[in-house]
Amino acid sequence: MKLISILTCPHCGHRASETMPTDACQFFYECPGCGTLLRPKKGDCCVFCSYGDVPCPPIQEAQERNEPASCCKG
């Protein structure tokens, strides 16, 4: 399982490597480049699933088990 994801701001394009929490969803992320507060896109459980290059740990686990992806638990 990967715990590092690169978040890309859709407003300014700033990219930042961030460690994903394994015990909770991250609903908000303030872009260090422009200060925009990012929230998950509709249908996504967290900012990593919306703007990261790696989905959050619960989604990765579901994919590894070939189960339907579900929202984060926690």
C-alpha positions, 0 to 999 in steps of 0.5 A: 500500500502506498501512503504518499500521494502527490496532490495537484491543485486544480487552480494553480497547478501546485504539486505537493507530496503528502502522507495520507492518513490511514485512520480517517478521511481528509476532507480539506486541504489548503494548497501551499501554492495559492491558499485555495481550500480544496474539498473532495469532488462530488462522488469522491471520499477525500481530497486524495481521491480527487486530486492525488496521484494515488487513491486513499488507503481504504480505496487501495485496500478495496482494489487489492481485494477486488471489491467495489471501492467504497468511501473511507471509513472512520 
